[in-house]
Amino acid sequence: MPSTPQIRAQHVSRRTVLKAGATLLLSVTVPLRANAAQILAVRVWPADDYTRVTLENDSDLKATHFIVKDPERMVVDIEGLELNPTLKGLVAKIQSNDPYIKQVRVGQNRPNVVRLVFDLKEEVKPQVFTLPPAGNYKHRLIFDLYPVKAVDPIAAMIEKGDWSDPAPVPEPPTAPKLEPREEPKLAEALPKVDKQGKMVRMLTIALDPGHGGEDPGASGKNGSREKDIVLAIAKRLKSKLEDIPNMRVMLTRDGDYFVPLGTRVEKARKVQADLFVSIHADAFVQPTARGSSVFVLSEKGATSSAARWLADKENLADTIGGVNVKSHDKQLASVLFDLSTTAQINDSMKLGRSVLGEIGGINRLHKGSVEQAGFAVLKAPDIPSILIETAFISNPEEEAKLLDEAYQNKLADAIVTGIRSYFAKNPPLAKNRLT
C-alpha cells in the first residue's frame, strides 16, 4: 500500500494534470469513445401512409431488428452506440395520434449496443436502412413502419369524407379491364346527368404539394419552408376545386411527411387522375430572382439551362427525403416516349399555358412561356401533368407574398380558373370505368 506522502503526491499530480488544460484530458478520453457514434437529432414523421423515425448521427450505424408478437413490437439493436440525452428524447417524440406506434422504450442493452423497443398499434412491415450524408443532414438511420395492408387512396379519401360513397351498381358484363392502371375497388362515383339529360362524369385532380418530412425543400430568408407553404396552398386549392360540381381532389400528401417522387405518381394513377398538378416554391442563389413558372415534361431535353437546373434540383428530393434504395421502384428513372407519352406532353402543354396565363394576372412571370425539363414527378405517361413554381421563396418580397393568406387565395383562384379553362377547351374523354 502506498504511503501517505505517495498518496498526497498522486493527488497533487492528478490536480496538476487537470489544471494543465483539457488537451491532455481529452487525449485520454477520446480513444475510449472513438468507436461510439453520437446521435445528433431524432425525428418522427407520423402519417396515414406510414410512420418514419429518423436518427441522425455523426457516423454510419449498424442496426438489426426483429418483430415480436402478442403484443406487436419491433425490437431494434444499434451497435457502436451509447445512450445520450438526444436519443432518450425519442420517447417524448411519439405522439398519441401516431397511426402505428404506441410508444417507444430506449435502453442500453449491453456495452456499445442500444436497444429500441417500439410498441405497435397494429402489425407493420418495417423497412430499416441507412442514408449517407445529403443536403444539411449527416448520416441517418431510418425506420419506416408501413401497415401490412397498404392504405388504399380511394378508400382513405372516402373515409375522410373527401368523396361521397354511393351505393355500388352492377358493372356491365362487357366492361373492359383497366390496364395498366389499377381498377378502383370501390364504386366511388356514379354517372351524373345534367339538366339536359347528358351524362357527365366526375373529374379527379391530383394535387402534389412538393417535399415534406425529411425534405424541407427551399427556405426563405425569414425561415419559411417550402414544404409548409406549398401544403397550405394545395389545401386551399383543394377546397376551391371541390366547390365545383363533379370535381374531386386527391392530395399526394396531406401533412408533413415525405413521399417519394415515384409514389406521388403512383398515387395519382391509382385514383385514375385526370390531371396532376405539382406545387413548389423555387429558390435561387441570388435573392433578386423572382416570378412564377409552369413546367411540363420534356421529350427532347430541357428548354433552358435554368429549367434543367431546376429539374435536377427537384429530382434530388428522394436523396434528401430518404428513399430505401433496395425497395425503391426505379421505373421512373427513364420514360419510354411512345405515342401515349407524346400525347400526355401535348395535353400538359395546353394545361400549362392555361394555368400560366392566369397566374400571370396576379404575379410577375419568370418566363412568359411554359418550360420543359425531365422532372421525375411529371412522368405519368397517361395523365396531363404540370409543375408550378409559385414564386421564389428566396426573394424576400415574394416570400412575404407566399406567406400571405390573401395572396395564397388569389394564387389558388388563378390555378382553378386555369384548370376550368383547360377543361372547357379540352373536354375529358370517357374512361374505362363507371364515372
VENCOR-V972142 format. One line per field, one symbol per residue. ss: DSSP state (h for helix, s for strand, l for the rest). psi: psi as a letter, one per 30 degrees, with the letter a starting at -180 (. if undefined). burial: + if it has 24 or more other ideal C-beta (glycine too) atoms within 12 Angstrom, else -. A space follows every 50 residues. Layout:
ss: ???
psi: ???
burial: ???
This chain:
ss: lllhhhhhhhhhhhhhhhhllhhhhhhhhhhhhlllslssssssslllls sssssssllllsssssssllllssssssslslllhhhhlhhhhlllllll ssssssssssllsssssssslllssssssssllsllslssssssssslll llhhhhhhhhlllllllllllllllllllllllllllllllsslllllss llsssssssllsllslllslllllshhhhhhhhhhhhhhhhlllllssss slllllllllhhhhhhhhhhllllsssssssslllllllllsssssslll llllhhhhhhhhhhllhhhhhllllllllhhhhlllllhhhhhhhhhhhh hhhhhhhhhlllllslllllsssllhhhlllllssssssssslllhhhhh hhhlhhhhhhhhhhhhhhhhhhhhhllllllllll
psi: kkleeeeeeeeeeeeeeefflfeeeefeeeffgegklkkelkkkikleel kkkkjklflkkkklllkklilklkkkkklhkkkleeeffeeffklfgkff kelkkkljelkgjkkkjjklflkljkkkllklkkbgkakkkkjjjkkejk kkeeeeeeefgfklilkllkkkfgklkjkflkkkfkifklklkafggkkk lkkkkjkjjlalbfjfalllegglkeeeefeeeeeeeeeeeffkkgklkk kfkgailkjleeeeeeeeeeghkflkjkkljlklfkffkllllkllkkfg lkfleeeeeeeeeeffeeeeejkjeefkjgegelkjiaeeeeeeeeeeee eeeeeeeeeffflkkekglklklikefggjfgjkklkkjeljffjeefee effkeeeeeeeeeeeeeeeeeeeefikklklili.
burial: -----------------------------------+++++++++++++++ +++++++-+-+-+-+------+++++++-++++--++--++-++---+++ ++++++------++++++-+++-++++++++---+-+++++++++++--- +-++-+++---++-----------------+-++-+++++---------- ++++++++++++++++++++---+++++++++++++++-+++---+++++ ++++++++++++++++++++++++++++++++++----+++++++++++- --+--++--++-++++++++++++-------+--+-----+--++-++++ ++++++++++-++-+++--++++++++++++++++++++++++++-+++- +++---++-+++++++++++-++----+--+-+++
